[in-house]
Amino acid sequence: MKLIIKSIIIAIFLTLQISALNAEILENIMQNKQTVIDLTYPLNSKNAYWPGPSYSPFTYESVATLEKNNVFSGKYSTPEHLGTHIDAPNHFAAGKPSVDQIPLEKLIGPAVVIDVSSTVGGNDDYLLNVDEILSWEKAHGKVPQGAIVLLNTGWAKRWNNYAEYKNADEVGKLHFPGFSEEAARFLVEERNINGIGIDTLSADYGPSTDFKVHHIINGAGKYILENVANLDKLPPAGATLIIAPIKIEGGSGGQTRVWAILPP
């Protein structure tokens, strides 16, 4: 019983410490004492989207103008998985939370940035492996529980050219880097992360047809961020991520604003 009471006290203490830390971060932001990096691409008709038969580009049109209607307003249409977006756990796993059910505390956490842009080189089908995660930990410390692990592959340099970004070959197979199945399983089972993110169309590498990384991450009730911008502007560790997805009831994901708060 004493051990249980001690554990409860420690848990409460840690919760209060985290709350105080988050409050300090927010206060520093409001006082312009910390740098905030937007990791989100603006939505437009050129945004990358999954090249499946039922997907389509983002469209926007005005329905009222200041000149004619004394008010400016518009309407838009988009697949959920277009531009900078989140894959909710229900995207690949039945019975898991939809995008509107992801709790706030899971959408804020320490950012772990693994930069493999120099490693990827000419290997368009590169896969992050567990050894590279362990190498990152040797340099920066253990991946913290509740982290969002971001993979900077350097693919963002292709963002403004959809053909180069999806990188389809002559038979239509895509080619871009991703997480390996082993890395995804390690991060879920050994590090208890909140989610992962990448600067490509998918956390699974381009040639994947079984999407094992999605099944592992979503199956564990965790989320995936895709088409994340500006990862090259983040430090390997120390930043705090704030993720604000569109709240589509029952949705499998959706466009997401992502901010990184850099350490002071």
N, C-alpha and C positions, 0 to 999 in steps of 0.2 A: 504493500500500500504506500509506503514512504517513497518507493521508487516511482510509482505512478504519479504521486503528488509532485515530486521533484521534476518529473518530465513535463507535467502540465505547466509548472512555474517557468521552466526554461522556455517552453513554447510561447507562453505569453510574453516573456521578456524579449524573445527574438522578434515576435510580431510587433511589439512596441518600438523596438529598435529600427525595424524595416520601415514602419510608418513614419518615424521621425526622420529617417534618411530621405524618404520620398518627399516629405514636407519640405525638407531643406533644399532638395533639388528643385522643386517647383518654385520656392521662394527665390532661389538664385536665378532661375529663368526669368521670372517677372522683373527682377532687378538687373537683367541683362548681364549677369555675372558668368553665365555659362553659354557655350556655343551649342546651337542646335542645328543639326544637319537633316534636311528633308531627303528621305530615301524613296520618294515617290515620283514617278513620271506623270506629267499632266495628261489627262485624257484627251485624245483627238483621233481623227480617222486613220492616222498612221500607226497607232499603237499595235504592238504585237499581240496576237491572240492565238489560241491553240488551233492549228490548221485542220480541224475535223470537218466533216461534211455538214454538220448542223451549226457550226460557228460562223460568225460574221463580224465585220469591222464595227468599230464604234461609230455611231452617227449622232449628229446634233443639228437641230434647226430651231430657229426662233419662232415663237408663237405670238409674240407681242413685242412691239418696239416703242421706244420713248417718243419717236416722231409721230407714230400713228395712234398709239394707245396710251401714251403717258406712263408706260411701264415697260421694262424689259424683262422678258421671260422666255424660256426655251424648254424643249423636251429632248430627251436622248434615249438611245437604245444601245444595249451592249450585252454581250455574253458575260456571265459571272467571272469567267476565267480569261480576262483580257487586261492588258496593262499591269501595273503593280497591283497585285491582288493576293488574297488569302484563300487557301484550300482548307475549308473547315473539316473536322474529323469525319463528318458524314459523307464526304466526297468519295471515299473509297471503303468505308466501313459502316455497315448497317447498325443502327441503334446507337450511334455516337452523336455528339452534339452538332447541331447545325450552326451556321455562322452567327445567328442571333443568340445562341445559347452559350457561347464562349464567355466565361466570366472575366471581368476586368482584371483581376489579379493575375490571370494567365497571359494577358496582353501587355503587361509591363514586366520587364526583366533585364538582367544584364546581357549585353551583346558580346558574343564571342565571334570574332572575325578571323577566319582562316583564309589567308591570302595564298592562292595557288596560281595566280595569274602568270608568274614566270615559269611555273612547272608545266602548265597546260601547253604552252608553246604551240607546236603544230599538231598536237594530239586532240583533235576535236571531240573524241570519244573518251576523254579523261574521266576517271572515277576517283573520288576522294576515298582513301583507305584509312583504316584504324591507326596504322603507324604514323600517319601524318597528323592525326588528332593527338596522339601521344607525344609527338614531337612538339606540337603547339603547347601542350601542357608543360613540357620540360622548360620551355622558355617563359611561360606566362602563368603557370599555376593550373590547378585542376579546373576543368570546366564546372562552373558552379551549378548547383541544383536550380532549376527554373530558368536556366539560360535560354536565349534564342541564338542558335548557332548559324552564322551567316557565312556562306562560301563565296568569296570573291574570286571568280575565274577569269576576270578581265573581259568577259563576253559583252559587257555593257558598251564597249567601243563600237559594236555592231548595231546598237539600238535603233539608229536612224535609217537603217536599211533592213526592212523586214525579210527580204530574200536571204541576205547574209546572216541575219539573226536566227532564223529557223534552220538555215543551212541544209536544205534537202538535196539529196543526190539525184541521179538520173532516174531512179525508180521511185523517188518520193520519200525515201527513208531520211529521217532527220539526223543531224549530227551536232551535238553540243555537250559540254561537260555536265556532270552531276555527282550526286552522292552514291557511294556503293551501298549495296544491301547490308554489308557487314558494318559499315560506318553508321548507318541509320540505326541498326539494331544496338550497337554499342552505345550510342547517344541516348537511346530510350531506356535500355535495360541497366546500363552502368552509370549513367550520368543524370537520368531523370530530368531531361530538358523540357521546356515548355513547347518548343517548336524549332523549325529550321527555316532557312531562307537562302535564296540564290539569285544570281543576276542573269538567269537564263529562263527559257520558257517552262522548264519543269525541273523538279528536284531529281527525278529520274533522268539519266542521260538520254540523249536524242534517240538512239536506236532501240530503246526499251519498248517492248510490247506487252510485258506483264506488270509493269509499274510496281515493282516490289517495294521500292522506297516509300511510295505513297501508302501501300498496304500496311507497312510496318509503322510509319508515323501516324497515319490516321487511325489505324487499328488500335494504337495505344491511347487514342483520345487526344492526340496532339495535332497541331496545325503546320501548314507549310506556306511560306511567303515566296512568291515567284515574281520575276521581272523587277527585282529590287534595284534601285538606282544608288549611285554615289558610294558604293561600298569601299572604293579606294580612298575615300576621305575619312574613314574611321580608323581608330587605333585597334590593335589586336584585342585589347581588353580595356575595361574601364568605362565604356559608354553604357548608357541606359536606354533601352528601346521602349517607345510608346507606340502601340499599334491600334489604329482606330478603323475597323472594317465597317462597311455599310451593313445596316441591320436588316437583312432580308429574312423574313420569317420562314423558317424551314430551308433556307438557302444552303447550297453546297459550298459557298464561298462568295467572293465579291470584291469589288474595288476597295482598296485599303490605303489610308494615309499612314505612313510610317515615319516617325521622327527618331533620331538618335541624339541623345543629350551627352555631349562629350564631358569628360571629367574636367574640373576647373584647373 
